[in-house]
Amino acid sequence: MRTTAIAPVSRASFEGSEKPSVAELLAPLDQLAAKSSHLLVRPIGRFERNGRTYEIPRYIFLGPQGGDVTIPIGIFAGIHGDEPEGAHALVKLVQLLEAHPELATGYCLFLYPVCNPTGFENGTAFSSRGKDLNLELLKISAEPEAQLLQEELRSQPLEGIIKLHTKAGSDTFYGLVRGETLARQLLDPALAAAAELLPIADDARIEGFRARDVSYDHYEGGLTHAPEAPTRPFEVILETPGQVPAYLREWAFVLALRSILTEYRKFLAYAPNL
């Protein structure tokens, strides 16, 4: 099968520059959407904080038709504001898909690059009110960011959820998923793709969980446990290491995400015969 090559990236283009604002980060996506037949800009809502208005951005990428039913997948980044790698990776993913839309054939991708805009602005894991949105999403929350994202999870019948995180003290890439089937069909190929750039965790356990093939019903941060979510989509959590250059973290995410899109499409084609 023919694969789409990713052009080499210069480290200098990622390091040594000031952290962009949310608007600067997302400007390439807004510019693409203005002329794209695939990309839409659809923020999910706004909230007020300290006299300022913030919004949680959402981009929708509609791939070429690939069958009778479109596959809705949600990719969430920036839940912790000091983990910008996921947000940058989604920008790069969209740029790749815009150049090669066939990679998203059959998909409707709901992309949330900055779920915690005040944390991103401040460079902090928690929101400006000191809340860990990763945990607020799992309960009835008074935080507007969590409420907006929970309403999104209720209103969008997502078939799959992918969360992007950074592990500050790590130098290896790893992932979490529920069950052996998804570990073999989705996570293992994603880790193999990321291994083109980064070492993959071979630890027996990470944060109390195996690096793959886990049942994380008690894992703090699984969006499938958000209150009143109407469906139980598959969920993959990818963690890029904080102890490597930023450009490697971001592109490792892109490679892993591209792999998941490819492998899940295959999985759906083969699933009736399993």
C-alpha angles and dihedrals in degrees: 000000000000115000129203113242121225115223116243114264128217117235089217090065091064107034134061096030129110118266108264124234118248089259092051092047093052098039093097090055093048090050091050092048091054091066104020127107090201107042126073130183111222115158111202097221150312135250137186124240126171093341095311132105119230131182135198107233123224127185123191119206114195111200124204114285111274105172145335095298128047116224113229113208126175122209116193125194137164096038084139107048095216092060102078095155092087092052093050090046092056090052089053092044092055091048089052093048092047089055092042108024091169087078087070097045110152095010137114103197119201106200124195106181099170113031092162106044097169091049090048090050092050096038091237131131093229128055121265087268090058096252127143101226090194087070098031089062090063097059143040096285135192091206112108093215091055092044092052093049093045091052088050091053090050095048100042114066093214117190092200140014126205120188124196120209138163124226104213099203097040132098096189134074118235144160144208128217138158117254141002095268095058091040091057098037101040116006101046093053090045091052090047090053093049089048088072085077109017140032114259122230114258095176114136090231135008120198089343094310133093113253090245139007096041137151101218101179088140096040109126105234108034107139092205086076095058110130117270094002104162097215139035103226123183112270130206121186115199122194121195118198121256094208097072132071115289095240090059093049092051098045092045087059091050092051092048093048093048088052093051092051091051096044097044091054088053091046092055090050092051099034096090088060096049 
